[in-house]
Amino acid sequence: MLYNFKSQAIVAKARAIYGRRLTEDDYKQLVMKTSVSEVCAYLKNTDRYSKILSSVNERTVHRGQVENLIRRNNFRIYEKLYVYDNKSNDDFYTYYLQKVQIKEILNAIMFINAGKDDDYITSFPAFLMAHSEIDLIKLAKANTFDELLGVIKNTRYYKVLKPFAKNGSTKVDFLACEKALYTDYYKNLLEVIQKSYGKKTAAELRQAILMKVDLYNIMAAFRMRVMFNIEPEKIISAMIPIKNKVSKKQMDELLELKTAKEMAEQMPALAYFKDIPQIHSGSIEASVRITRGKAFGHLLRKSASAPVIVYALLELLETETQNVTTIIEGVRYSITPDEIEQMIVTF
C-alpha cells in the first residue's frame, strides 16, 4: 500500500514537471531573439528555467554554460525521482546514468580521433563526477584509445570496446564503437525490463525502447545515405541490430534512395510517420524528433506506471534541452526565425 502511494506520488511529481515545460508560445518568442543574452533573459522569466538560470548573468553568458546548467538540472530531477522511489528496481533506474556515461565515452573517442583532447577537458559535465563509475577527469585526459580503455577497464564498457583497439593507434572507428555501446546498452535494458516488471509496465517500456532503436536506425540511414552517400551495406553494418516496426524490406528500400526528397516521400509508409502532417526534404530530422516527442508525451499523460512515467519524462526533458540548444545556436549564427522554428519540437 505504501509503495503504491509513493508510485502515485512519483507520477504526480513527473507530470507536474512536465506541466512546467516550455510552451509553443515560448518557442515562438525565443526564435525571435537576436542574441544568446536575449534568449537567456527570456528563459530566466519562465517557470521552467527561472531557478535553473537564476545565477547566470545574461549579459556574459555563453551557450555551453546554459546547456550544462540545464543538463545538470535534468540529472537532479532523475536523482530525485529515483531516490524517492526507494523500492525501485536499481538495474532499470540506472539506465539514465549508463546512457550519460556512454555519451561521455563517445565524446572522448571523438575528441581523441580529432586530436583535440583539451577541448573535451573544458566541456565535460563536472556535475557527473560524483555519480559516474568512470573517472571523468582521467577520461578527459586520455590521448589515445588505449588510454581510454585503461580508464574504463573496470566497467562493462571495456569488454564492449576492447575489440576495437588497434595496437596503439590513436584513431578508431567511431561509428563501430557507437553501435557496439548502444547495442549492448539496449539489449541489456530490454533484458532488465523483462525480468523486473509486470506484463503491462514491461510492455510499455519495451515498446518505447524499441521505438527509440528504430528511430536511431532511421536517422543513421538518412544522415549516412543522404549527407555522406555511404553505401547501403556499410550503413546496415552501423545500425543497432534490434528490429521492431521497421522491417528489413522497408529499411532496404529506404537505403536505395539517394536524396532527402526521395527519402521524405518514402517515410510516410513507415509506421511511425503516418500521423506526421508534413515531411519534406528539410524536416526529416525534425519529423523523427516530433514522432519521439508525441510518443513520450502520450506515455507520460496516459501511463499509470512510475518507471514508464519517469522514462518518458526524462526523454522529453532531453528533447526540450535540444530545443533550447538549437535556438541558441540558431540565434548565434543568425539563422532566420522560420528556419529555427522548423527544427523545434513542441510536445
Secondary structure, 3 states (H helix, E strand, C coil): CHHHHHHHHHHHHHHHHHHCCCCHHHHHHHCCCCCHHHHHHHHCCCCCCCCCCCCCCCCCCCHHHHHHHHHHHHHHHHHHHHHHCCCCCHHHHCHHHHHHHHHHHHHHHHHHHHCCHHHHHHHCCHHHCCCCCCCHHHHHHCCCHHHHHHHCCCCHHHHHHHHHCCCCCCCCCHHHHHHHHHHHHHHHHHHHHHHHCCHHHHHHHHHHHHHHHHHHHHHHHHHHHHHCCCCHHHHHHHCCCCCCCCCHHHHHHHHCCCCHHHHHHHHHHCHHHCCCCCCCCCCHHHHHHHHHHHHHHHHHHHCCCHHHHHHHHHHHHHHHHHHHHHHHHHHHCCCCHHHHHHCCCCC
